[in-house]
Amino acid sequence: MTYVLAQVNIGRLVAPLDSPALADFAAALDPVNAVADAAPGFVWRLQTEDGNATALRAFEQDAEGADGGILINMSVWESVAALAAYVYGDAHLAVLRRRREWFERMAQAYTALWWIPRGHIPAIPEAEHRVRHLRVHGPTPYAFTLREHFPPPDSGEPDMLRSPDRWTCPV
């Protein structure tokens, strides 16, 4: 069986999406999503008919006690390297550097990665479970991060933590 990489990241907006405070974020959604869709190694991303996932919410009540209001971004990639190249590429990095303007700081993990069989489309409850697992157990083969990740189950490699310097977060 061949595996691909699922990723989720969540965030609670500092204001309503249609507010002036989030105008730059809203304007960046389509261009950044277009870069993702065209990126080498991109497989799939969660979206509604609007072309993004801003109408979807995750974590009815999160570990910090806040109800709803948490945006979710979920996608599937061929490899950790493909995801890292997109995340730290110029188009996405410009938006990533401004995340504190648009999203509340979260005290716990807000992103998780995990391997899925090719052809599987991850669901929001599955992604929520992976984030919660990472929060409790730290990086494991079940849920991990770009900085501390594991090889796919069919790689033949031992479940050793992988953390190449070139994938450390530059921001």
C-alpha positions in Angstrom: 0.0 0.0 0.0 1.3 3.5 -0.8 0.9 6.3 1.7 0.5 10.1 1.2 0.7 12.8 3.9 -2.4 14.5 5.4 -2.0 17.8 7.2 -4.4 19.9 9.2 -4.0 23.3 10.8 -6.5 25.2 12.7 -6.9 28.7 14.0 -9.3 31.0 15.8 -9.8 34.3 14.0 -9.3 37.5 15.9 -12.4 39.1 14.2 -15.1 38.0 11.8 -13.8 36.9 8.4 -15.6 39.8 6.6 -14.2 42.4 9.0 -11.7 45.1 7.9 -9.1 43.5 10.3 -9.1 40.4 8.1 -9.4 42.0 4.7 -5.7 41.1 3.8 -6.2 37.5 4.9 -9.4 37.1 2.9 -7.8 38.7 -0.1 -4.8 36.2 0.1 -7.0 33.1 0.3 -7.6 32.5 -3.4 -4.0 33.3 -4.6 -2.4 31.2 -1.8 -4.8 28.3 -2.5 -4.0 28.5 -6.2 -0.3 28.2 -5.4 -1.0 25.1 -3.3 -3.1 23.5 -6.0 -0.3 24.0 -8.5 2.5 23.0 -6.2 4.6 19.9 -6.9 3.4 17.0 -4.7 -0.1 18.5 -4.0 -2.9 15.9 -4.0 -6.0 17.4 -2.4 -7.4 20.1 -0.1 -10.5 20.6 1.9 -12.8 23.1 0.3 -16.4 24.0 -0.2 -18.0 25.2 -3.4 -16.5 28.6 -2.6 -13.0 27.1 -3.3 -11.8 27.4 0.3 -12.7 26.0 3.7 -13.6 29.2 5.6 -17.2 28.2 5.9 -16.2 25.0 7.8 -15.5 24.9 11.5 -13.6 22.4 13.7 -13.5 21.6 17.3 -17.0 22.3 18.6 -15.2 22.9 21.9 -11.5 22.9 22.0 -9.1 22.0 24.8 -8.8 25.7 25.7 -12.6 25.9 26.4 -13.6 28.1 23.4 -16.6 27.1 21.5 -16.5 26.8 17.7 -15.1 29.6 15.5 -12.1 27.6 14.7 -11.2 27.6 11.0 -9.7 24.4 9.5 -7.3 23.9 6.7 -6.6 20.4 5.6 -4.7 19.0 2.6 -2.9 15.9 1.3 0.6 15.8 -0.1 2.9 13.3 -1.8 5.6 13.7 0.9 6.8 15.8 3.8 9.3 17.5 1.5 6.5 18.6 -0.9 4.5 20.0 2.0 7.5 21.8 3.4 8.4 23.3 0.1 4.9 24.8 -0.2 4.7 25.9 3.4 8.0 27.7 3.4 7.8 28.9 -0.2 7.5 32.6 -0.9 3.8 32.8 -1.5 2.7 30.9 1.6 5.5 32.2 3.8 4.4 35.8 3.2 0.9 34.9 4.7 2.4 32.7 7.4 4.5 35.6 8.7 1.3 37.6 9.3 -0.7 34.9 11.1 -0.6 36.7 14.5 -2.5 39.6 12.9 -5.4 37.4 12.0 -5.4 34.4 14.4 -5.4 34.2 18.2 -2.3 32.6 19.7 -3.1 29.0 20.6 -1.4 27.5 23.7 -1.5 24.0 22.3 -0.7 22.3 19.0 -2.7 23.6 16.2 -1.3 21.5 13.3 -0.8 17.8 12.8 0.5 15.5 10.0 -0.1 11.8 9.5 0.2 9.2 6.8 -2.9 8.0 5.0 -3.4 5.3 2.3 -3.4 6.9 -1.2 -7.0 7.6 -2.2 -8.3 8.1 1.4 -9.8 11.6 1.9 -9.4 12.6 5.6 -12.5 13.9 7.4 -12.7 16.7 9.9 -13.3 14.4 12.9 -10.2 12.4 11.9 -8.1 15.6 11.8 -9.4 16.8 15.2 -8.4 13.4 16.7 -4.9 13.7 15.3 -4.5 17.2 16.7 -5.8 16.1 20.1 -3.4 13.1 20.0 -0.4 15.3 19.3 -1.4 17.6 22.1 -1.4 14.7 24.6 1.4 12.5 23.3 3.7 14.8 21.3 5.0 13.7 17.9 4.5 10.0 17.3 4.0 8.0 14.0 0.3 8.6 14.6 0.4 12.4 14.6 3.5 14.5 14.1 4.8 17.9 12.8 6.9 19.2 10.0 9.7 19.8 12.5 9.5 16.3 14.0 8.1 13.8 11.5 8.2 10.1 10.8 8.5 8.0 7.5 5.4 6.5 5.9 4.4 3.0 7.2 5.5 1.3 3.9 8.9 3.0 3.7 10.8 0.1 5.2 12.5 2.7 7.4 12.4 2.3 11.2 10.1 4.7 13.0 12.9 7.1 13.8 12.2 10.8 14.2 13.2 12.8 11.1 14.0 16.5 11.5 16.3 17.7 8.7 17.6 21.2 9.4 16.3 22.4 6.0 12.7 22.0 7.3 13.0 24.0 10.5 10.6 26.9 10.6 12.2 30.1 9.5 9.7 32.4 11.1 
